[in-house]
């Protein structure tokens, strides 16, 4: 099955977001945060992490809405209940 362009973009955004909240990148952000501990009256590291977590969540939500492979109603098959089995036991 071929991966669509939207899925490639989604996977790229998720990979970049996960990399941006990992320790090697956080070390570089921490150096900036030591010089500027507050950005818009919020801790700089906290804003950095919240931004990338928001990017991940928004990416999931947008992908769930627009990607065809993620749609749960694409098959549109009607659910048919199976008949109940007799579980009473005995020789009847």
C-alpha positions in Angstrom: 0.0 0.0 0.0 1.4 3.4 -1.0 1.8 6.2 1.5 0.1 9.4 0.6 1.7 12.8 0.6 -0.3 13.9 3.7 0.9 10.9 5.6 4.5 11.7 4.7 4.0 15.2 6.0 2.4 13.9 9.2 5.2 11.5 9.9 7.8 14.3 9.2 6.1 16.7 11.6 5.9 14.0 14.3 9.6 13.0 13.9 10.7 16.6 14.0 8.6 17.4 17.0 10.0 14.3 18.9 13.5 15.4 18.1 12.9 18.9 19.3 11.9 17.8 22.8 14.8 15.4 23.3 17.9 16.1 25.4 20.4 17.1 22.7 18.2 19.8 21.4 17.0 20.8 24.9 20.6 21.4 25.9 20.8 24.1 23.2 17.5 25.6 24.3 18.7 25.5 27.9 21.7 27.7 27.0 19.3 30.3 25.6 16.9 29.9 28.5 19.8 30.6 31.0 20.3 34.0 29.3 16.6 34.6 29.0 14.8 32.7 31.7 11.4 34.3 30.9 9.7 34.7 27.5 6.4 36.6 27.6 6.5 36.1 31.4 6.6 32.3 31.1 9.6 30.0 31.6 11.4 29.7 28.2 11.9 25.9 28.5 8.2 25.4 29.3 7.1 27.5 26.3 9.5 25.5 24.1 8.1 22.2 25.2 4.5 23.3 25.1 4.9 24.6 21.6 6.2 21.3 20.3 3.6 19.3 22.2 0.9 21.5 20.6 2.4 20.9 17.2 2.2 17.1 17.8 -1.4 17.2 19.0 -2.5 19.5 16.2 -0.8 17.3 13.7 -2.7 14.2 15.0 -6.0 16.0 14.9 -5.6 17.4 11.4 -4.4 14.1 10.2 -7.4 12.3 11.8 -9.7 14.7 9.9 -8.1 14.8 6.5 -6.2 11.5 5.9 -8.4 9.0 4.1 -6.6 6.0 5.6 -7.5 7.2 9.1 -11.2 7.4 8.5 -13.2 4.8 10.3 -16.3 5.0 8.1 -14.5 4.3 4.8 -15.8 0.7 4.7 -19.4 1.6 5.6 -20.3 -2.0 6.3 -23.4 -2.7 8.3 -22.9 -4.5 11.6 -24.9 -7.7 11.6 -25.3 -9.4 15.0 -24.7 -13.2 15.1 -27.3 -15.5 16.6 -26.8 -16.4 20.3 -25.5 -19.8 21.2 -27.3 -22.1 23.6 -24.9 -22.2 26.6 -27.2 -23.9 29.1 -25.5 -27.3 28.9 -27.1 -30.6 29.7 -28.3 -33.1 27.2 -31.3 -31.1 26.0 
